[in-house]
Amino acid sequence: MNAPAKTTRLPEHPVDPQFPGRWSPRAFADTALAEGDVLTLLEAARWAPSSTNVQPWRFVWALRGEAGFDAIGTALVPFNRDWALRAGALIVVASKTTRTASTGDEVPNGAHAFDAGSAWMSVALQAHLSGLVAHAMGGFDHAALAQAIALPEGHVIHAVVAVGHQGDPATLPESLRAREVPSPRMALSDLAHRGKFS
Ligand SMILES: Cc1cc2nc3c(=O)[nH]c(=O)nc-3n(C[C@H](O)[C@H](O)[C@H](O)COP(=O)(O)O)c2cc1C
């Protein structure tokens, strides 16, 4: 089970507990994931909304122990490699930057990144609902990762997501142990404005 969120996660307004309850630990248990575990996360992502239902998100994933996992892991920055290689699976979140217009032409899809973000959030929330944890990382070598996953032209990589069963913080490098707690949030009044920015 996921560790309960600490008091830094008190919502200001009524909200389903999954939202403050989801967080991004770095400690993973040494428990393997099965293909079906990952496919359930990606199935959740498949149902995300997207501009004109283009569904621009693309995923490349591998289970720990597979060559693909090592290839993705090698492209992570050392800070992330220090903890993420213990995850049960790594998922690369990418998107196709163009869509096919009614004329048949490929035209820029200005919403591809926004939509890929929606899909990642579905992965994260489904992981939480499945009793797993998911931790997104932007810290990777883009060129190396693009090569490792054979990224097609016209696609961009947004993040690598480490997923698995939550583990004991004691397994983390010492520098990360104190950071293994759910983070707080800005006040809603700093983020949301009624009518116009104040
Ligand atoms: C696009 C993106 C990139 C991130 N990159 C990293 C990263 O490279 N390394 C890391 O340890 N955490 C990374 N994070 C995790 C964030 O730091 C984390 O989501 C944020 O602090 C909020 O905490 P929470 O997810 O526990 O609520 C990233 C998260 C996102 C969404």
The ligand as a Gaussian input file, in Angstrom:
#p B3LYP/6-31G(d) Opt

LIG

0 1
 C        7.659000      16.558000     -15.818000
 C        8.241000      16.176000     -14.467000
 C        9.605000      16.040000     -14.350000
 C       10.154000      15.643000     -13.121000
 N       11.512000      15.408000     -13.037000
 C       12.009000      14.823000     -11.922000
 C       13.353000      14.355000     -11.903000
 O       14.095000      14.436000     -12.894000
 N       13.798000      13.796000     -10.748000
 C       13.014000      13.652000      -9.650000
 O       13.502000      13.114000      -8.641000
 N       11.718000      14.069000      -9.649000
 C       11.201000      14.626000     -10.763000
 N        9.873000      15.003000     -10.805000
 C        9.009000      14.828000      -9.614000
 C        8.583000      16.170000      -9.037000
 O        9.663000      16.745000      -8.351000
 C        7.355000      15.949000      -8.137000
 O        6.283000      15.478000      -8.903000
 C        6.962000      17.259000      -7.438000
 O        7.934000      17.643000      -6.520000
 C        5.630000      17.125000      -6.727000
 O        5.694000      16.080000      -5.807000
 P        4.637000      14.879000      -5.822000
 O        4.647000      14.256000      -7.203000
 O        5.144000      13.922000      -4.764000
 O        3.285000      15.426000      -5.492000
 C        9.312000      15.423000     -11.997000
 C        7.928000      15.573000     -12.140000
 C        7.385000      15.929000     -13.362000
 C        5.885000      16.033000     -13.497000

